[in-house]
Amino acid sequence: MNDFRAEPEALQQQQIAAAERVLRSGWYVLGNEVKTFEATWAERCGVGFAVGVGNGMDAIEIGLRAIGIGAGDEVITTPMTAFATVLAVIRAGATPVLADIDPETALLDPLSVERCLSSRTKAVLLVHLYGQVKAMPQWVALCADKGIHLLEDCAQAHLASWQGKVAGSFGTWGAYSFYPTKNLGAVGDGGALVTNTDAIAQQAQILRNYGQSQRYQHPELGLNSRLDELQAALLSVRLCWLEEFTARRRQIAHAYYTGIQNSNIQLLAPPLSKENHVHHLFVICCEQRKRLSAYLTEQGVSNLSHYPIPIQHQSPCQDIQRDPQGLSQAETHAAQCLSIPCHPQMSDRDVAQVIEVINDFK
Ligand SMILES: Cc1ncc(COP(=O)(O)O)c(C=O)c1O
């Protein structure tokens, strides 16, 4: 699904130079590399502040705690996400409530979100699943109307945009993951919280560092969740390649949308505009997913499901609150979705081969 060893030699050399710079600097945690990356990332996201943290899950937990969401508060989100999204809500002390998805995109369904609202709802936590942002003005309006926060889990959607505005800049904050396989990935764990609100950024800086405001002063019970210098330096290098890599992902997705034609397989709706989607994953749906997966593997085409088990079926979440009308679309999608290779190191030949193999599936 990824091939880091096939990345351009120039990128490898830049990474080695950046790593050497950090090693020789003698400063390894929360230093100038982090500050530089935070400033660049904030600028690219079109927000005032970025706070580097240990990973994407912590970015969500820290973001929730930084705005005072915790015990007794409900946060509406999706069952079709990485477990980390919901775990972060629980770790912040809040109560996750699951709304159903739109089967065309696998993104949250606003009507289901409305059914999940209660007097305790404090936020909607959107997940820009597979790399897509959609209908952002409607989400902004819905949250403003209800007087609740719009929060964005951007772990899969680095620099996806809607009408010129970038993921993470629409609501109170956005949480990014830089896990190695993400569109912008570190060489280990990393994450960032992005926001336009100075006070939230300051509180996140406190929370990521044991709740420390000044040396040895701890007004909060925080986490140890700091982005280190090595990861920040490597992220600064990899950020210079992100645009090119995203363009390649879009080309591959376009080839799949036009080339995959098999009545046993359904594609999700293509994005309205290419900027809306950064194709972190390309997902197809098939009623005979197990058979398709085995066939692809046998033909040498990697595949994985994102996600085969929706959150409500994970054992700690069986009693999780949810849309009173159920989560039937998420159940169906989880049973049928299959991600096929879509990464910048694929050649045109690789892409053509994936299409041919999929079209031959009977
Ligand atoms: C949608 C989503 N949210 C959150 C996360 C958590 O990110 P991390 O692994 O950096 O904690 C991930 C990563 O798997 C993700 O895909």
The ligand as an SDF file (V2000), in Angstrom:
LIG
                    3D

 16 16  0  0  0  0  0  0  0  0999 V2000
   -8.8580    9.3880   10.9180 C   0  0  0  0  0  0  0  0  0  0  0  0
   -7.7360    9.2170   11.8880 C   0  0  0  0  0  0  0  0  0  0  0  0
   -7.7840    9.8340   13.0750 N   0  0  0  0  0  0  0  0  0  0  0  0
   -6.7960    9.7340   13.9720 C   0  0  0  0  0  0  0  0  0  0  0  0
   -5.6880    8.9570   13.7170 C   0  0  0  0  0  0  0  0  0  0  0  0
   -4.6460    8.8290   14.7820 C   0  0  0  0  0  0  0  0  0  0  0  0
   -3.4010    9.2970   14.3880 O   0  0  0  0  0  0  0  0  0  0  0  0
   -2.0720    8.7500   15.1130 P   0  0  0  0  0  0  0  0  0  0  0  0
   -1.8570    7.3510   14.6580 O   0  0  0  0  0  0  0  0  0  0  0  0
   -1.0050    9.6890   14.6660 O   0  0  0  0  0  0  0  0  0  0  0  0
   -2.3240    8.8160   16.5800 O   0  0  0  0  0  0  0  0  0  0  0  0
   -5.5730    8.3000   12.4910 C   0  0  0  0  0  0  0  0  0  0  0  0
   -4.3900    7.4990   12.1770 C   0  0  0  0  0  0  0  0  0  0  0  0
   -4.4310    6.3160   12.0400 O   0  0  0  0  0  0  0  0  0  0  0  0
   -6.6250    8.4230   11.5480 C   0  0  0  0  0  0  0  0  0  0  0  0
   -6.5800    7.8130   10.3520 O   0  0  0  0  0  0  0  0  0  0  0  0
  1  2  1  0
  2  3  1  0
  2 15  2  0
  3  4  2  0
  4  5  1  0
  5  6  1  0
  5 12  2  0
  6  7  1  0
  7  8  1  0
  8  9  2  0
  8 10  1  0
  8 11  1  0
 12 13  1  0
 12 15  1  0
 13 14  2  0
 15 16  1  0
M  END
$$$$
